[in-house]
Amino acid sequence: MAHQTTIAKTAGYTGIGLHSGKDVTITLKPAPADTGIVFVRTDLPGAPRVKAAAANVTATMRATTLEDGAAKVFTVEHLLAVFFALGIDNCNVEITAAEPPVADGSALPFVRMVEEAGIAELDAPCRYVDLPAAQAVRYPDKFIAILPYDGLRVSFTSVNPHPLIGTQYGDFEIDAATFKREIAPARTIGFMHEVEALQAQGLALGGSLENAVVYDEDKILTPLRFPDELVRHKILDVLGDLALVGRIRGHIVAVKSSHALNTTLAKQIVASAQK
């Protein structure tokens, strides 16, 4: 019988938020069984808490936002993907602002945090979310679905009009080792023509060539880690968003999916399981 897990000891990281541009520190702390992943806003009076759960998603503009009362956090998907792929069920994430650090634009620094902290097994059984039948969310030109499957697999097709990107396809059987090697290093993608519009909306204020893969009209300004880095990062986002369901097995198939579709599917899976 598989047991729930938490981290073995406290670990921390300080940096700036991708969209807020603000300095922020996150501290991962062990948590007891059945806590789940909980963000604790230590910068606010009373240190309000919000659980990483599909029901707490309130926005999906360029990132996933979680909210419960005074507690609000956003751009949490990279950290949540790490917990999901590495099998961390319970953790208190203390955070000194609304957005975790962007680090280098990938999930790799968060993987290193968890490796530094270690993983501890708890005396409680894992709680798996059953998937009795396929679930899907469809828009006219995009979709995401999850099929019953004995394991965790993601097949993603990304379509981008930029001449240096085009159509990319990624298909990965996700376990901890594969995630660390193939998915976690993939960084956020940005385009120079979008920067002014995003910053006018209060987004991408902390973005730079050091924490994103940036393209202008006809060239790439940042060396790639993978030829298909965009689709790998899309898979990272899917894993982070579906982490809001809890421990789930399945084959995720997506075409041009986004945080909006991903989190809608997460809510649909939870509602179906509750029935």
N, C-alpha and C positions, 0 to 999 in steps of 0.2 A: 504493500500500500504506500502510495506517495504521500509525503508529508508537506505541509506548508513551510515556507521559508521566510527569513528576514535577512538583513545584513548582520554580520557578526560584531562590527564595531562602527563607531561614528566616522564619517568622512566628509570633507568640505571642499568647496570650489568657489572662487570669486572671479567675476568677469563683468561684461556688460550685456544688456539685453539687446537682441537683434532689432526689435521694433521700437523699444522704448529708448535705447541708447543710454540707459541708466546703469550705474554700478549696482551689482547685486551679489549676494553670497547665498549659496544653498548649502545646507548641512543635512546629510542623510543620517538618520538615527534608527536603531533597531526598534521594532514594534511587535507587540504580541500577536498571536494568531487571531484571524478574523478582523484585523484592523483594516486591511487593504492598503492602498497607497493613498496617503493623506498629505495634502499641502497645508502648511501652517504659516500664516502671515505674521511673522514675529515683529514686523515693523508697524503693525496696527494695534490699537488698544484691545486688550483681551486676547491677542493672538488667535483670531478666528481661523477656522479650519474648513477646508473643502476636500471632499473625497474624490479621487479619480474614478468617476462613474459616469456612464452615458447620460444618466438623467440630469447631471449637472452641467452639461454642455449648453452654453448660451450664445456662442458666436463662433464662426468658422472663417472669418475674413483673413486669409493668408496664414492662419494658425488656428489652433484649437483653444478655445477659452472655456474655463470651468469656473462656476460661481455658486456660492451658497451663502446667502446673507452678505455680510461685509467682506467675506473672503472671496477674492477673485484672483485667478492666475491665468496666464495665456502663454502660448508657444511652449506647451508642456509635452508635445508629442515625441520629441527626441529622447527625453529622459524616460518617458513611459515605455517607449519601444525597447529600451535597454532592460527595464524591469521585466517586461513581457518575455523577451527573447532569452534572458538569463535565468528566468524562473523565480523572480523575487515577488512573493505574494504580499508582503507586509513591510511598510516603511513609512516613517514620519519624515517628510521633506520640509525642513524649516527653510523659509525663504524671506529675504529682507526687502523684496519689492514684488511687483505683480508678475514679473517675467524672469524665468531662469536665465543664466548666462548663455550667450550664443556659442561661446568657446570658439572653435574653429569652423563652425557651421555644420558640423557632423555630430554623431552620437559617440564618437570614440573617446573623448574626454570623460564622458559619463560611464562608459565601460570601465575605464581605468579607475574611476572612483569606486565602483562596485568591487573591482578586483582588489583594490587597496583595503576595502572594508571587509571583504570575505563574505561568504554566504553561510548562514546558520540554519539548521533544520529545527523546526518546532514540533512539539508533541501534539499535533492536530492534523487530521487528514486534509489533503487538497480538496478544494471545492471546484469541480469542473462544471462548466456551463454546457448542458447537452444541446446538440444540434440535430434534432430528429429529421429535418428535411432541409433542402437548399433554401437560402434566403437571398434576395436580390433587391437592389435599388437601381432603377433605370431612368435615365434622362434621354432625350432624343438621340444624342450622339455620344453618350458615355454611360458606363454602368460599373457597378461592383457587385459581386456575388460571392457567397461562401457555400461550399458543398461539403457534405459529410465526408470525412477523411481521417484515417488513423495516423495523425501527425499534423504538422503545420507546414503548408506550402503556399507560396504566393506567386502568381503569374500575372504580370502587369504589362500592358501596352501603353506607352506614352506617345502622344503625337504633338509635335511642336513645330510651328511654321518657320522657326529660325533655320537658315540654310545649313548651319553647322550642327544642328541637332536632329531635326526630322523625326522619324518614327524609331523608337527604341523599345525593345522587348526584354524583360527580365523574368526568369523563372527559377526560383530557389526553394529548396527544401530547407526550412528554417530550424536550425538547432543553435546552441550557444556558439559553437566554433565557427559555423558558417556565417552567423550574424556578425561576429567580431571581425572576420576576415573580409567578407564580401559586401556587407550592408552598412555597418556602423561607420566606416570611414567616408561614406558618400555625403557630400555637403549640399547645403541649400544653393539653389540656382537663382541668379538675378540678371536683369537686363538694364543696361544704362538708360534706355528710353523710358523705363518705368520709374526710375528713382525719384524724379521730381514729383510725379503724381502720388507715389506712395508716401513721400515725406510730407506732402500737403495734407494727407489723411492721418498724419501722426505715426506712420509706419516706416520701417527700415531705417530708423534714425541711428541705429548702431551698426548698420551694414558697412562692410569694407571689403577690399580685396583679400584681407586676411581671414575673413570668416564667411565667404561665399564664393561660388564660382560665378564670375561675371562675364557677360557677353555684351559687345556693342553690336552695331548693325552687321558687320562682316567679319569679326574676329573674336576670339576668346582672350580675355585679359588675365585669366588665372590658369596655371597649368592644371590639367585634369589628373585625378587619381585613378579614374577608370574611363575608358572610351565612352561607356554608357552610364556615366555618373548620375545623370538626371533620373533615369528610370530606377536606379538603385535607391536614390533619395526618396522617390515616390513610394517605393516599397517600405522604406524606413517610416515614412509618414503613416502608411496603412497600418503597420504594426503598432505604432504609437496610439493611433485612434481606436483600433480594435482592442487594445489593452484595457479600454474603458469597460469592456464586457466582463473581464476576468480571465481565468484560465479557459481557453477554448481550443479545440482541435478542429481543423478544417482546411480545405483547399480554397484559397481566396483567388478569384479571377477578376481582374479589373481592366477597363479600358478608359483612359483619360479621367480617372477618378480624382477626387479632391477631398479636402477636409469635410466639406459639406456632405458629400456622398458617403464618405467613410463613417462619419459619426451618425448619419441617418441609419446606416446599416447596423451600427452598434446598438442604437436604441431599438431597432426592429428585432434584433436577436434577443435582447433582454426581455422585450414585451412578449415574444413568442415563448421564451423559456418560462416566464411567469405563468402563462396560460397552462 
